[in-house]
């Protein structure tokens, strides 16, 4: 799989203390994409899925994270790898949130994409539309995007999370600042 980064703990992409991973590669080219550096399918970012499963478990344990956020890039543009990864880590997390630029309808129509859904608790779907970024949610950037719950047990926690003020986190890596969270357009 092509992986851009892994950070733990994060608190700005879903409720609770989470481990975050970002897939490398997305062909959708949304205007004002928040992570243009993750659009290229950069082969130098290749990591075996089995190794990632092991690393995710290790880092989650070390950082006491029982929740996982998967973003990108678009994880569903590497559906085989996403499926293998989700299957490997599912039992380890009580909450798996995945971001994608596909809509749920597009995912459901393709078997190699839709089979991933059974391992996902919460999906935030849809392309990013800059003009639709009205700063209304802590979980999605533009108003066309939607939150889908496949595990309703988590719905209350997510609702409470949405009601709190938004926040961004910053991390320094190799003299660069990485911003994590949902940014308002302004
Ligand atoms: S789907 Fe996400 S990662 Fe892909 S171009 Fe759009 S905003 Fe960027």
Backbone and ligand atoms as CSV (ligand in chain L), in Angstrom:
chain,resi,resn,atom,element,x,y,z
A,1,UNK,N,N,0.844,-1.192,0.000
A,1,UNK,CA,C,0.000,0.000,0.000
A,1,UNK,C,C,0.880,1.242,0.000
A,2,UNK,N,N,0.302,2.340,-0.502
A,2,UNK,CA,C,1.048,3.598,-0.478
A,2,UNK,C,C,0.550,4.410,0.714
A,3,UNK,N,N,1.467,4.720,1.610
A,3,UNK,CA,C,1.097,5.390,2.852
A,3,UNK,C,C,1.818,6.729,2.967
A,4,UNK,N,N,1.060,7.776,3.245
A,4,UNK,CA,C,1.667,9.107,3.385
A,4,UNK,C,C,2.188,9.325,4.805
A,5,UNK,N,N,1.378,8.997,5.813
A,5,UNK,CA,C,1.826,9.221,7.188
A,5,UNK,C,C,0.964,8.488,8.207
A,6,UNK,N,N,1.534,8.403,9.395
A,6,UNK,CA,C,0.792,7.843,10.539
A,6,UNK,C,C,1.119,8.745,11.733
A,7,UNK,N,N,0.102,9.150,12.480
A,7,UNK,CA,C,0.319,10.019,13.650
A,7,UNK,C,C,-0.543,9.516,14.807
A,8,UNK,N,N,0.019,9.519,15.995
A,8,UNK,CA,C,-0.752,9.155,17.191
A,8,UNK,C,C,-0.157,9.869,18.412
A,9,UNK,N,N,-0.986,10.324,19.333
A,9,UNK,CA,C,-2.433,10.349,19.222
A,9,UNK,C,C,-2.895,11.609,18.500
A,10,UNK,N,N,-4.085,11.524,17.876
A,10,UNK,CA,C,-4.734,12.721,17.338
A,10,UNK,C,C,-6.123,12.835,17.979
A,11,UNK,N,N,-6.661,14.071,18.030
A,11,UNK,CA,C,-7.967,14.311,18.671
A,11,UNK,C,C,-8.875,15.163,17.793
A,12,UNK,N,N,-8.429,15.445,16.561
A,12,UNK,CA,C,-9.155,16.411,15.736
A,12,UNK,C,C,-9.816,15.795,14.497
A,13,UNK,N,N,-9.820,14.465,14.416
A,13,UNK,CA,C,-10.539,13.786,13.319
A,13,UNK,C,C,-11.347,12.642,13.921
A,14,UNK,N,N,-12.364,13.020,14.680
A,14,UNK,CA,C,-13.202,12.033,15.348
A,14,UNK,C,C,-13.015,12.073,16.851
A,15,UNK,N,N,-14.021,11.561,17.600
A,15,UNK,CA,C,-13.972,11.637,19.058
A,15,UNK,C,C,-12.883,10.747,19.667
A,16,UNK,N,N,-12.395,11.177,20.817
A,16,UNK,CA,C,-11.464,10.346,21.586
A,16,UNK,C,C,-10.025,10.425,21.097
A,17,UNK,N,N,-9.226,9.591,21.729
A,17,UNK,CA,C,-7.794,9.537,21.450
A,17,UNK,C,C,-7.578,8.523,20.325
A,18,UNK,N,N,-7.058,8.989,19.185
A,18,UNK,CA,C,-7.068,8.141,17.994
A,18,UNK,C,C,-5.681,8.008,17.369
A,19,UNK,N,N,-5.539,6.949,16.609
A,19,UNK,CA,C,-4.388,6.822,15.726
A,19,UNK,C,C,-4.875,7.228,14.329
A,20,UNK,N,N,-4.092,8.020,13.633
A,20,UNK,CA,C,-4.474,8.464,12.290
A,20,UNK,C,C,-3.492,7.941,11.255
A,21,UNK,N,N,-4.039,7.433,10.144
A,21,UNK,CA,C,-3.163,7.108,9.007
A,21,UNK,C,C,-3.719,7.750,7.745
A,22,UNK,N,N,-2.830,8.107,6.839
A,22,UNK,CA,C,-3.210,8.782,5.601
A,22,UNK,C,C,-2.663,7.988,4.416
A,23,UNK,N,N,-3.559,7.526,3.548
A,23,UNK,CA,C,-3.131,6.838,2.326
A,23,UNK,C,C,-2.541,7.876,1.360
A,24,UNK,N,N,-1.563,7.422,0.590
A,24,UNK,CA,C,-0.964,8.277,-0.434
A,24,UNK,C,C,-1.645,7.983,-1.774
A,25,UNK,N,N,-2.161,9.013,-2.446
A,25,UNK,CA,C,-2.731,8.820,-3.784
A,25,UNK,C,C,-4.217,9.120,-3.848
A,26,UNK,N,N,-4.580,10.020,-4.781
A,26,UNK,CA,C,-5.984,10.334,-5.027
A,26,UNK,C,C,-6.065,10.989,-6.406
A,27,UNK,N,N,-6.979,10.520,-7.236
A,27,UNK,CA,C,-7.054,11.042,-8.612
A,27,UNK,C,C,-8.142,12.096,-8.771
A,28,UNK,N,N,-8.813,12.496,-7.697
A,28,UNK,CA,C,-10.019,13.328,-7.862
A,28,UNK,C,C,-9.727,14.808,-8.105
A,29,UNK,N,N,-8.592,15.260,-7.662
A,29,UNK,CA,C,-8.151,16.640,-7.952
A,29,UNK,C,C,-9.175,17.714,-7.575
A,30,UNK,N,N,-9.731,17.636,-6.401
A,30,UNK,CA,C,-10.678,18.658,-5.943
A,30,UNK,C,C,-9.957,20.004,-5.846
A,31,UNK,N,N,-10.671,21.057,-6.216
A,31,UNK,CA,C,-10.114,22.412,-6.088
A,31,UNK,C,C,-9.841,22.698,-4.604
A,32,UNK,N,N,-8.687,23.263,-4.307
A,32,UNK,CA,C,-8.285,23.613,-2.931
A,32,UNK,C,C,-8.229,22.393,-2.013
A,33,UNK,N,N,-7.870,21.248,-2.578
A,33,UNK,CA,C,-7.667,20.027,-1.770
A,33,UNK,C,C,-6.758,20.354,-0.592
A,34,UNK,N,N,-7.132,19.845,0.589
A,34,UNK,CA,C,-6.360,20.158,1.798
A,34,UNK,C,C,-4.998,19.454,1.808
A,35,UNK,N,N,-4.869,18.382,1.034
A,35,UNK,CA,C,-3.598,17.644,1.058
A,35,UNK,C,C,-3.121,17.301,-0.356
A,36,UNK,N,N,-2.821,18.343,-1.154
A,36,UNK,CA,C,-2.394,18.080,-2.538
A,36,UNK,C,C,-1.145,17.209,-2.621
A,37,UNK,N,N,-0.311,17.261,-1.600
A,37,UNK,CA,C,0.912,16.434,-1.599
A,37,UNK,C,C,0.574,14.938,-1.513
A,38,UNK,N,N,-0.671,14.623,-1.185
A,38,UNK,CA,C,-1.070,13.212,-1.098
A,38,UNK,C,C,-1.842,12.751,-2.331
A,39,UNK,N,N,-1.900,13.576,-3.370
A,39,UNK,CA,C,-2.629,13.171,-4.577
A,39,UNK,C,C,-1.805,12.213,-5.452
A,40,UNK,N,N,-0.497,12.395,-5.466
A,40,UNK,CA,C,0.359,11.586,-6.351
A,40,UNK,C,C,0.448,10.154,-5.827
A,41,UNK,N,N,0.373,9.195,-6.740
A,41,UNK,CA,C,0.577,7.790,-6.356
A,41,UNK,C,C,2.080,7.524,-6.340
A,42,UNK,N,N,2.697,7.928,-5.260
A,42,UNK,CA,C,4.153,7.947,-5.130
A,42,UNK,C,C,4.658,6.567,-4.680
A,43,UNK,N,N,5.284,5.872,-5.624
A,43,UNK,CA,C,5.720,4.489,-5.352
A,43,UNK,C,C,6.781,4.412,-4.254
A,44,UNK,N,N,7.435,5.532,-3.979
A,44,UNK,CA,C,8.446,5.498,-2.911
A,44,UNK,C,C,7.785,5.386,-1.527
A,45,UNK,N,N,6.453,5.518,-1.499
A,45,UNK,CA,C,5.732,5.437,-0.214
A,45,UNK,C,C,5.118,4.045,0.007
A,46,UNK,N,N,5.619,3.078,-0.728
A,46,UNK,CA,C,5.065,1.715,-0.648
A,46,UNK,C,C,5.468,1.041,0.663
A,47,UNK,N,N,4.482,0.470,1.343
A,47,UNK,CA,C,4.723,-0.290,2.585
A,47,UNK,C,C,3.876,-1.558,2.497
A,48,UNK,N,N,4.440,-2.729,2.837
A,48,UNK,CA,C,3.598,-3.936,2.816
A,48,UNK,C,C,2.446,-3.813,3.810
A,49,UNK,N,N,1.256,-4.246,3.393
A,49,UNK,CA,C,0.080,-4.120,4.267
A,49,UNK,C,C,0.298,-4.861,5.583
A,50,UNK,N,N,0.870,-6.064,5.516
A,50,UNK,CA,C,1.075,-6.840,6.752
A,50,UNK,C,C,1.936,-6.067,7.744
A,51,UNK,N,N,2.949,-5.386,7.217
A,51,UNK,CA,C,3.818,-4.591,8.101
A,51,UNK,C,C,3.026,-3.432,8.721
A,52,UNK,N,N,2.163,-2.820,7.897
A,52,UNK,CA,C,1.348,-1.704,8.420
A,52,UNK,C,C,0.394,-2.172,9.505
A,53,UNK,N,N,-0.176,-3.340,9.317
A,53,UNK,CA,C,-1.086,-3.883,10.341
A,53,UNK,C,C,-0.323,-4.008,11.660
A,54,UNK,N,N,0.878,-4.544,11.584
A,54,UNK,CA,C,1.697,-4.729,12.789
A,54,UNK,C,C,2.056,-3.374,13.408
A,55,UNK,N,N,2.476,-2.430,12.560
A,55,UNK,CA,C,2.879,-1.102,13.063
A,55,UNK,C,C,1.705,-0.355,13.696
A,56,UNK,N,N,0.543,-0.468,13.054
A,56,UNK,CA,C,-0.648,0.214,13.582
A,56,UNK,C,C,-0.968,-0.329,14.970
A,57,UNK,N,N,-0.935,-1.627,15.119
A,57,UNK,CA,C,-1.231,-2.223,16.430
A,57,UNK,C,C,-0.216,-1.766,17.470
A,58,UNK,N,N,1.048,-1.791,17.084
A,58,UNK,CA,C,2.132,-1.370,18.000
A,58,UNK,C,C,1.939,0.067,18.451
A,59,UNK,N,N,1.733,0.950,17.476
A,59,UNK,CA,C,1.614,2.384,17.786
A,59,UNK,C,C,0.335,2.685,18.563
A,60,UNK,N,N,-0.738,1.973,18.225
A,60,UNK,CA,C,-1.997,2.177,18.951
A,60,UNK,C,C,-1.820,1.787,20.408
A,61,UNK,N,N,-1.135,0.684,20.641
A,61,UNK,CA,C,-0.917,0.211,22.014
A,61,UNK,C,C,-0.017,1.187,22.770
A,62,UNK,N,N,1.055,1.575,22.125
A,62,UNK,CA,C,2.032,2.478,22.753
A,62,UNK,C,C,1.400,3.818,23.114
A,63,UNK,N,N,0.437,4.273,22.317
A,63,UNK,CA,C,-0.190,5.583,22.543
A,63,UNK,C,C,-1.587,5.484,23.161
A,64,UNK,N,N,-1.945,4.267,23.544
A,64,UNK,CA,C,-3.245,4.045,24.179
A,64,UNK,C,C,-4.408,4.571,23.322
A,65,UNK,N,N,-4.394,4.218,22.049
A,65,UNK,CA,C,-5.460,4.638,21.126
A,65,UNK,C,C,-6.348,3.433,20.805
A,66,UNK,N,N,-7.631,3.576,21.063
A,66,UNK,CA,C,-8.556,2.484,20.754
A,66,UNK,C,C,-9.461,2.842,19.571
A,67,UNK,N,N,-9.121,3.945,18.927
A,67,UNK,CA,C,-9.913,4.396,17.787
A,67,UNK,C,C,-8.961,4.735,16.641
A,68,UNK,N,N,-9.452,4.509,15.427
A,68,UNK,CA,C,-8.603,4.694,14.247
A,68,UNK,C,C,-9.297,5.604,13.240
A,69,UNK,N,N,-8.538,6.545,12.681
A,69,UNK,CA,C,-9.038,7.365,11.565
A,69,UNK,C,C,-8.169,7.085,10.342
A,70,UNK,N,N,-8.826,6.803,9.215
A,70,UNK,CA,C,-8.095,6.554,7.965
A,70,UNK,C,C,-8.515,7.622,6.962
A,71,UNK,N,N,-7.514,8.362,6.461
A,71,UNK,CA,C,-7.806,9.429,5.510
A,71,UNK,C,C,-6.788,9.369,4.379
A,72,UNK,N,N,-6.608,10.478,3.669
A,72,UNK,CA,C,-5.640,10.455,2.573
A,72,UNK,C,C,-5.465,11.845,1.985
A,73,UNK,N,N,-5.209,11.848,0.671
A,73,UNK,CA,C,-5.387,10.839,-0.361
A,73,UNK,C,C,-6.799,10.247,-0.268
A,74,UNK,N,N,-7.023,9.222,-1.029
A,74,UNK,CA,C,-8.298,8.516,-0.895
A,74,UNK,C,C,-8.045,7.033,-0.650
A,75,UNK,N,N,-8.333,6.550,0.561
A,75,UNK,CA,C,-8.085,5.138,0.875
A,75,UNK,C,C,-8.794,4.195,-0.079
A,76,UNK,N,N,-9.977,4.593,-0.591
A,76,UNK,CA,C,-10.735,3.708,-1.482
A,76,UNK,C,C,-10.137,3.643,-2.885
A,77,UNK,N,N,-9.104,4.432,-3.168
A,77,UNK,CA,C,-8.403,4.285,-4.452
A,77,UNK,C,C,-7.337,3.187,-4.377
A,78,UNK,N,N,-7.196,2.593,-3.206
A,78,UNK,CA,C,-6.375,1.373,-3.061
A,78,UNK,C,C,-7.256,0.328,-2.368
A,79,UNK,N,N,-8.326,-0.096,-3.048
A,79,UNK,CA,C,-9.354,-0.892,-2.361
A,79,UNK,C,C,-8.866,-2.241,-1.844
A,80,UNK,N,N,-7.993,-2.879,-2.598
A,80,UNK,CA,C,-7.505,-4.188,-2.159
A,80,UNK,C,C,-6.697,-4.032,-0.864
A,81,UNK,N,N,-5.832,-3.033,-0.863
A,81,UNK,CA,C,-4.979,-2.792,0.308
A,81,UNK,C,C,-5.813,-2.322,1.494
A,82,UNK,N,N,-6.792,-1.466,1.211
A,82,UNK,CA,C,-7.661,-0.989,2.297
A,82,UNK,C,C,-8.404,-2.157,2.943
A,83,UNK,N,N,-8.907,-3.040,2.106
A,83,UNK,CA,C,-9.649,-4.203,2.612
A,83,UNK,C,C,-8.759,-5.057,3.518
A,84,UNK,N,N,-7.565,-5.356,3.029
A,84,UNK,CA,C,-6.629,-6.194,3.811
A,84,UNK,C,C,-6.252,-5.522,5.129
A,85,UNK,N,N,-6.036,-4.229,5.056
A,85,UNK,CA,C,-5.645,-3.481,6.253
A,85,UNK,C,C,-6.788,-3.471,7.285
A,86,UNK,N,N,-7.992,-3.167,6.799
A,86,UNK,CA,C,-9.146,-3.112,7.705
A,86,UNK,C,C,-9.377,-4.470,8.360
A,87,UNK,N,N,-9.284,-5.512,7.558
A,87,UNK,CA,C,-9.503,-6.860,8.096
A,87,UNK,C,C,-8.463,-7.184,9.179
A,88,UNK,N,N,-7.235,-6.710,8.963
A,88,UNK,CA,C,-6.163,-6.996,9.923
A,88,UNK,C,C,-6.268,-6.227,11.227
A,89,UNK,N,N,-6.844,-5.037,11.191
A,89,UNK,CA,C,-6.852,-4.206,12.415
A,89,UNK,C,C,-8.237,-4.106,13.066
A,90,UNK,N,N,-9.260,-4.621,12.406
A,90,UNK,CA,C,-10.639,-4.427,12.873
A,90,UNK,C,C,-10.822,-4.786,14.357
A,91,UNK,N,N,-10.340,-5.955,14.764
A,91,UNK,CA,C,-10.586,-6.424,16.131
A,91,UNK,C,C,-9.871,-5.561,17.173
A,92,UNK,N,N,-8.948,-4.723,16.718
A,92,UNK,CA,C,-8.098,-3.969,17.629
A,92,UNK,C,C,-8.723,-2.630,18.030
A,93,UNK,N,N,-9.706,-2.142,17.272
A,93,UNK,CA,C,-10.267,-0.805,17.505
A,93,UNK,C,C,-11.776,-0.867,17.724
A,94,UNK,N,N,-12.254,-0.006,18.640
A,94,UNK,CA,C,-13.705,0.026,18.868
A,94,UNK,C,C,-14.394,1.012,17.919
A,95,UNK,N,N,-13.601,1.778,17.186
A,95,UNK,CA,C,-14.170,2.821,16.331
A,95,UNK,C,C,-13.220,3.043,15.148
A,96,UNK,N,N,-13.690,2.740,13.953
A,96,UNK,CA,C,-12.876,3.002,12.751
A,96,UNK,C,C,-13.640,3.983,11.860
A,97,UNK,N,N,-13.056,5.145,11.689
A,97,UNK,CA,C,-13.624,6.220,10.862
A,97,UNK,C,C,-12.792,6.328,9.576
A,98,UNK,N,N,-13.463,6.323,8.429
A,98,UNK,CA,C,-12.741,6.412,7.147
A,98,UNK,C,C,-13.260,7.601,6.341
A,99,UNK,N,N,-12.341,8.373,5.769
A,99,UNK,CA,C,-12.670,9.473,4.855
A,99,UNK,C,C,-12.440,9.022,3.424
A,100,UNK,N,N,-13.362,9.402,2.532
A,100,UNK,CA,C,-13.180,9.098,1.109
A,100,UNK,C,C,-13.780,10.202,0.242
A,101,UNK,N,N,-13.223,10.364,-0.941
A,101,UNK,CA,C,-13.783,11.315,-1.909
A,101,UNK,C,C,-14.893,10.692,-2.744
A,102,UNK,N,N,-15.051,9.355,-2.701
A,102,UNK,CA,C,-16.189,8.707,-3.361
A,102,UNK,C,C,-17.449,8.973,-2.536
A,103,UNK,N,N,-18.606,8.915,-3.187
A,103,UNK,CA,C,-19.849,8.926,-2.417
A,103,UNK,C,C,-20.180,7.485,-2.035
A,104,UNK,N,N,-21.004,7.338,-1.024
A,104,UNK,CA,C,-21.408,5.988,-0.613
A,104,UNK,C,C,-22.072,5.259,-1.786
A,105,UNK,N,N,-22.873,5.968,-2.570
A,105,UNK,CA,C,-23.529,5.343,-3.729
A,105,UNK,C,C,-22.497,4.780,-4.709
A,106,UNK,N,N,-21.434,5.531,-4.943
A,106,UNK,CA,C,-20.380,5.051,-5.850
A,106,UNK,C,C,-19.700,3.810,-5.268
A,107,UNK,N,N,-19.515,3.805,-3.959
A,107,UNK,CA,C,-18.848,2.664,-3.301
A,107,UNK,C,C,-19.724,1.417,-3.390
A,108,UNK,N,N,-21.000,1.594,-3.130
A,108,UNK,CA,C,-21.920,0.447,-3.117
A,108,UNK,C,C,-21.990,-0.249,-4.481
A,109,UNK,N,N,-21.805,0.528,-5.545
A,109,UNK,CA,C,-21.914,-0.047,-6.899
A,109,UNK,C,C,-20.730,-0.935,-7.279
A,110,UNK,N,N,-19.617,-0.826,-6.540
A,110,UNK,CA,C,-18.432,-1.616,-6.922
A,110,UNK,C,C,-18.100,-2.592,-5.800
A,111,UNK,N,N,-18.108,-3.860,-6.142
A,111,UNK,CA,C,-17.934,-4.894,-5.118
A,111,UNK,C,C,-16.585,-4.789,-4.395
A,112,UNK,N,N,-15.526,-4.461,-5.167
A,112,UNK,CA,C,-14.203,-4.400,-4.525
A,112,UNK,C,C,-14.079,-3.213,-3.561
A,113,UNK,N,N,-14.976,-2.237,-3.692
A,113,UNK,CA,C,-15.007,-1.123,-2.732
A,113,UNK,C,C,-15.972,-1.442,-1.583
A,114,UNK,N,N,-17.155,-1.923,-1.959
A,114,UNK,CA,C,-18.215,-2.086,-0.946
A,114,UNK,C,C,-17.865,-3.144,0.101
A,115,UNK,N,N,-17.020,-4.113,-0.249
A,115,UNK,CA,C,-16.694,-5.149,0.735
A,115,UNK,C,C,-15.912,-4.576,1.923
A,116,UNK,N,N,-15.335,-3.381,1.751
A,116,UNK,CA,C,-14.607,-2.740,2.872
A,116,UNK,C,C,-15.572,-2.244,3.947
A,117,UNK,N,N,-16.810,-1.973,3.549
A,117,UNK,CA,C,-17.738,-1.295,4.468
A,117,UNK,C,C,-18.025,-2.103,5.727
A,118,UNK,N,N,-17.959,-3.417,5.621
A,118,UNK,CA,C,-18.312,-4.226,6.798
A,118,UNK,C,C,-17.297,-4.063,7.945
A,119,UNK,N,N,-16.139,-3.511,7.645
A,119,UNK,CA,C,-15.127,-3.300,8.694
A,119,UNK,C,C,-15.077,-1.840,9.173
A,120,UNK,N,N,-15.984,-1.007,8.662
A,120,UNK,CA,C,-15.939,0.432,8.964
A,120,UNK,C,C,-17.113,0.806,9.868
A,121,UNK,N,N,-16.856,1.625,10.899
A,121,UNK,CA,C,-17.943,2.084,11.777
A,121,UNK,C,C,-18.584,3.360,11.241
A,122,UNK,N,N,-17.735,4.280,10.786
A,122,UNK,CA,C,-18.242,5.588,10.347
A,122,UNK,C,C,-17.507,5.974,9.059
A,123,UNK,N,N,-18.279,6.431,8.072
A,123,UNK,CA,C,-17.695,6.851,6.795
A,123,UNK,C,C,-18.071,8.305,6.543
A,124,UNK,N,N,-17.090,9.131,6.193
A,124,UNK,CA,C,-17.388,10.490,5.716
A,124,UNK,C,C,-17.086,10.479,4.224
A,125,UNK,N,N,-18.103,10.750,3.401
A,125,UNK,CA,C,-17.953,10.546,1.956
A,125,UNK,C,C,-18.085,11.842,1.150
A,126,UNK,N,N,-17.661,11.756,-0.092
A,126,UNK,CA,C,-17.886,12.846,-1.053
A,126,UNK,C,C,-16.656,13.691,-1.327
A,127,UNK,N,N,-16.615,14.206,-2.549
A,127,UNK,CA,C,-15.499,15.075,-2.933
A,127,UNK,C,C,-15.540,16.373,-2.138
A,128,UNK,N,N,-14.407,17.021,-2.042
A,128,UNK,CA,C,-14.338,18.311,-1.359
A,128,UNK,C,C,-14.694,19.403,-2.361
A,129,UNK,N,N,-15.715,20.204,-2.038
A,129,UNK,CA,C,-16.098,21.337,-2.898
A,129,UNK,C,C,-15.826,22.617,-2.119
A,130,UNK,N,N,-14.810,23.342,-2.556
A,130,UNK,CA,C,-14.335,24.501,-1.787
A,130,UNK,C,C,-15.467,25.492,-1.477
A,131,UNK,N,N,-16.308,25.727,-2.477
A,131,UNK,CA,C,-17.398,26.715,-2.289
A,131,UNK,C,C,-18.418,26.242,-1.243
A,132,UNK,N,N,-18.424,24.954,-0.971
A,132,UNK,CA,C,-19.363,24.391,0.019
A,132,UNK,C,C,-18.747,24.304,1.416
A,133,UNK,N,N,-17.520,24.810,1.568
A,133,UNK,CA,C,-16.892,24.809,2.903
A,133,UNK,C,C,-17.408,26.015,3.674
A,134,UNK,N,N,-18.370,25.752,4.562
A,134,UNK,CA,C,-18.971,26.844,5.339
A,134,UNK,C,C,-18.615,26.729,6.811
A,135,UNK,N,N,-17.658,25.882,7.114
A,135,UNK,CA,C,-17.193,25.759,8.499
A,135,UNK,C,C,-18.253,25.274,9.465
A,136,UNK,N,N,-19.139,24.384,8.992
A,136,UNK,CA,C,-20.264,23.977,9.849
A,136,UNK,C,C,-20.009,22.687,10.620
A,137,UNK,N,N,-18.952,21.961,10.294
A,137,UNK,CA,C,-18.770,20.655,10.936
A,137,UNK,C,C,-17.329,20.445,11.376
A,138,UNK,N,N,-17.165,19.676,12.453
A,138,UNK,CA,C,-15.827,19.256,12.897
A,138,UNK,C,C,-15.397,18.000,12.176
A,139,UNK,N,N,-16.327,17.393,11.410
A,139,UNK,CA,C,-16.014,16.087,10.817
A,139,UNK,C,C,-15.863,16.127,9.308
A,140,UNK,N,N,-16.449,17.122,8.656
A,140,UNK,CA,C,-16.293,17.204,7.200
A,140,UNK,C,C,-16.036,18.647,6.785
A,141,UNK,N,N,-15.423,18.794,5.606
A,141,UNK,CA,C,-15.029,20.118,5.157
A,141,UNK,C,C,-16.098,20.836,4.373
A,142,UNK,N,N,-16.766,20.129,3.427
A,142,UNK,CA,C,-17.754,20.814,2.595
A,142,UNK,C,C,-19.134,20.193,2.809
A,143,UNK,N,N,-20.145,21.029,2.655
A,143,UNK,CA,C,-21.516,20.648,3.065
A,143,UNK,C,C,-22.131,19.521,2.237
A,144,UNK,N,N,-21.565,19.211,1.065
A,144,UNK,CA,C,-22.068,18.067,0.288
A,144,UNK,C,C,-21.641,16.739,0.905
A,145,UNK,N,N,-20.607,16.766,1.758
A,145,UNK,CA,C,-20.105,15.519,2.354
A,145,UNK,C,C,-21.050,15.054,3.463
A,146,UNK,N,N,-21.087,13.745,3.657
A,146,UNK,CA,C,-22.051,13.195,4.628
A,146,UNK,C,C,-21.370,12.218,5.571
A,147,UNK,N,N,-21.950,12.112,6.780
A,147,UNK,CA,C,-21.451,11.146,7.773
A,147,UNK,C,C,-22.405,9.951,7.750
A,148,UNK,N,N,-21.868,8.763,7.542
A,148,UNK,CA,C,-22.695,7.545,7.536
A,148,UNK,C,C,-22.274,6.657,8.702
A,149,UNK,N,N,-23.229,6.263,9.520
A,149,UNK,CA,C,-22.934,5.369,10.642
A,149,UNK,C,C,-23.298,3.943,10.270
A,150,UNK,N,N,-22.324,3.059,10.366
A,150,UNK,CA,C,-22.607,1.627,10.190
A,150,UNK,C,C,-22.633,0.945,11.554
A,151,UNK,N,N,-22.228,1.690,12.587
A,151,UNK,CA,C,-22.275,1.195,13.964
A,151,UNK,C,C,-22.972,2.287,14.781
A,152,UNK,N,N,-24.263,2.118,14.977
A,152,UNK,CA,C,-25.050,3.173,15.619
A,152,UNK,C,C,-24.703,3.410,17.076
A,153,UNK,N,N,-24.012,2.461,17.689
A,153,UNK,CA,C,-23.590,2.615,19.094
A,153,UNK,C,C,-22.743,3.884,19.243
A,154,UNK,N,N,-22.024,4.241,18.183
A,154,UNK,CA,C,-21.106,5.385,18.260
A,154,UNK,C,C,-21.787,6.728,17.957
A,155,UNK,N,N,-23.020,6.699,17.515
A,155,UNK,CA,C,-23.662,7.918,17.017
A,155,UNK,C,C,-23.719,9.034,18.068
A,156,UNK,N,N,-24.022,8.690,19.321
A,156,UNK,CA,C,-24.129,9.723,20.366
A,156,UNK,C,C,-22.782,10.399,20.599
A,157,UNK,N,N,-21.730,9.584,20.694
A,157,UNK,CA,C,-20.390,10.151,20.906
A,157,UNK,C,C,-20.002,11.101,19.769
A,158,UNK,N,N,-20.318,10.709,18.543
A,158,UNK,CA,C,-19.995,11.552,17.403
A,158,UNK,C,C,-20.826,12.834,17.415
A,159,UNK,N,N,-22.069,12.706,17.854
A,159,UNK,CA,C,-22.932,13.887,17.912
A,159,UNK,C,C,-22.377,14.876,18.940
A,160,UNK,N,N,-21.960,14.341,20.107
A,160,UNK,CA,C,-21.380,15.212,21.144
A,160,UNK,C,C,-20.086,15.861,20.638
A,161,UNK,N,N,-19.301,15.081,19.921
A,161,UNK,CA,C,-18.048,15.602,19.344
A,161,UNK,C,C,-18.346,16.753,18.379
A,162,UNK,N,N,-19.374,16.585,17.568
A,162,UNK,CA,C,-19.768,17.616,16.600
A,162,UNK,C,C,-20.210,18.905,17.291
A,163,UNK,N,N,-20.760,18.762,18.503
A,163,UNK,CA,C,-21.282,19.947,19.191
A,163,UNK,C,C,-20.180,20.786,19.856
A,164,UNK,N,N,-18.995,20.189,20.036
A,164,UNK,CA,C,-17.889,20.947,20.625
A,164,UNK,C,C,-17.238,21.846,19.560
A,165,UNK,N,N,-16.454,22.823,20.038
A,165,UNK,CA,C,-15.763,23.711,19.091
A,165,UNK,C,C,-14.732,22.938,18.280
A,166,UNK,N,N,-14.598,23.303,17.018
A,166,UNK,CA,C,-13.613,22.649,16.160
A,166,UNK,C,C,-12.191,22.937,16.612
A,167,UNK,N,N,-11.258,22.052,16.272
A,167,UNK,CA,C,-9.864,22.328,16.593
A,167,UNK,C,C,-8.938,21.737,15.548
A,168,UNK,N,N,-7.773,22.333,15.456
A,168,UNK,CA,C,-6.731,21.803,14.577
A,168,UNK,C,C,-5.548,21.427,15.449
A,169,UNK,N,N,-4.808,20.420,15.042
A,169,UNK,CA,C,-3.587,20.057,15.763
A,169,UNK,C,C,-2.413,20.255,14.808
A,170,UNK,N,N,-1.271,20.609,15.360
A,170,UNK,CA,C,-0.096,20.715,14.498
A,170,UNK,C,C,1.020,19.846,15.042
A,171,UNK,N,N,1.735,19.239,14.123
A,171,UNK,CA,C,2.850,18.354,14.465
A,171,UNK,C,C,4.042,18.788,13.624
A,172,UNK,N,N,5.222,18.668,14.218
A,172,UNK,CA,C,6.421,19.028,13.452
A,172,UNK,C,C,7.155,17.757,13.064
A,173,UNK,N,N,7.444,17.641,11.764
A,173,UNK,CA,C,8.150,16.464,11.271
A,173,UNK,C,C,9.151,16.922,10.208
A,174,UNK,N,N,10.408,16.593,10.422
A,174,UNK,CA,C,11.479,16.972,9.492
A,174,UNK,C,C,11.376,18.445,9.101
A,175,UNK,N,N,11.272,19.306,10.101
A,175,UNK,CA,C,11.231,20.763,9.922
A,175,UNK,C,C,10.017,21.248,9.138
A,176,UNK,N,N,8.986,20.401,9.010
A,176,UNK,CA,C,7.744,20.832,8.363
A,176,UNK,C,C,6.620,20.752,9.383
A,177,UNK,N,N,5.634,21.630,9.230
A,177,UNK,CA,C,4.482,21.591,10.132
A,177,UNK,C,C,3.351,20.845,9.439
A,178,UNK,N,N,2.803,19.865,10.116
A,178,UNK,CA,C,1.663,19.097,9.589
A,178,UNK,C,C,0.429,19.507,10.377
A,179,UNK,N,N,-0.598,19.974,9.670
A,179,UNK,CA,C,-1.849,20.373,10.334
A,179,UNK,C,C,-2.857,19.230,10.195
A,180,UNK,N,N,-3.461,18.853,11.297
A,180,UNK,CA,C,-4.468,17.784,11.283
A,180,UNK,C,C,-5.796,18.356,11.782
A,181,UNK,N,N,-6.879,18.045,11.070
A,181,UNK,CA,C,-8.204,18.506,11.483
A,181,UNK,C,C,-8.938,19.089,10.283
A,182,UNK,N,N,-10.165,19.508,10.513
A,182,UNK,CA,C,-10.989,20.066,9.430
A,182,UNK,C,C,-10.817,21.578,9.403
A,183,UNK,N,N,-10.283,22.080,8.294
A,183,UNK,CA,C,-10.014,23.524,8.212
A,183,UNK,C,C,-11.155,24.264,7.535
A,184,UNK,N,N,-11.458,25.442,8.078
A,184,UNK,CA,C,-12.411,26.322,7.391
A,184,UNK,C,C,-11.715,26.946,6.184
A,185,UNK,N,N,-12.486,27.292,5.185
A,185,UNK,CA,C,-11.885,27.847,3.968
A,185,UNK,C,C,-11.176,29.175,4.255
A,186,UNK,N,N,-11.721,29.951,5.229
A,186,UNK,CA,C,-11.115,31.254,5.518
A,186,UNK,C,C,-9.977,31.149,6.525
L,1,LIG,S1,S,-10.859,13.556,-2.569
L,1,LIG,FE1,FE,-9.747,14.463,-0.839
L,1,LIG,S2,S,-7.570,13.986,-1.205
L,1,LIG,FE2,FE,-8.668,13.631,-3.127
L,1,LIG,S3,S,-8.407,15.556,-4.274
L,1,LIG,FE3,FE,-10.379,15.643,-3.159
L,1,LIG,S4,S,-9.877,16.677,-1.224
L,1,LIG,FE4,FE,-7.950,15.993,-2.126
